[in-house]
């Protein structure tokens, strides 16, 4: 993938500043929200090391920016059906279907959730990059709830809630294996895999990642669980449960190579079923829920029959 590689050096008279703000100030056409996303994707390093958006850069620090080029992909409004759970002047809550990519990227120039959003809400131009209004993401083959901002004020307020970890993001998953306890916390840092850049891994120098879990139902050699995220790292649930040797059922990247056809799965058994946050305009708490989609419900019924 083509990219722009930039080397920025913090000036000797520069006061300490947040990394995301520093990068956005230095690169005129790069918004702070996009800078934050690049940092979280480890496209921006400080002195050769991964960092956080809130990392304070000091005089003499070297900041390396590897910025994926947007030119191969244009934002195109498309008439694609969307399951909109809620909308107002500030936000849209979407129940994303499995198989839909959230935003355009090389290899996915169209047919994404962003293309569909622009077709339905042409006023969404927040952020000025290829992810207008996107507050958080879920994997292509994961279904479930996402909130999208329709204006800059809403985007900043939702991002602050994410940073403060006050958003309520919960998932349903089936894990491969059984659990001795009924609930627990996985607290293990996640970073890019040392040799396979398509994968994430538990790494000593990774970013903090916390996943609360509780057992909902035992299904023989499998378990239905609820996972609640404190953080939102790439592939967090999939990496954390694989780390416990309880990978998400049907996960082709982190799970055992079991035939999906045994259960009729065409994707990993992972669904973002609950989402709660403060509405930007009123400040009122809003909670949304998306029922388990039909494909996963069918697999769950098969697992129950198998365990009976």
Secondary structure, DSSP 8 states (H G I E B T S, - for coil): --EEEEEEE--TT---EEHHHHHHHHSTT--HHHHHHHHHTT-EEETTEE--TT-EE-TT-EEEEEEE-STT-----------EEEE-SSEEEEEE-TT--SS-BTTB-SSSHHHHHHHH-TT--TTSSSSTTB-----TT-EEEEEEESSHHHHHHHHHHHHHT--EEEEEEEEES--SSSEEEEE--EEE-SS-TT-EEE-TTSB--EEEEEEEEEETTEEEEEEEESS--TTHHHHHHHHTT--BTT-TTTS----GGGTT-SS-SEEEEEEEEE-TTT--EEEEE----HHHHHHHHHHHHHH-
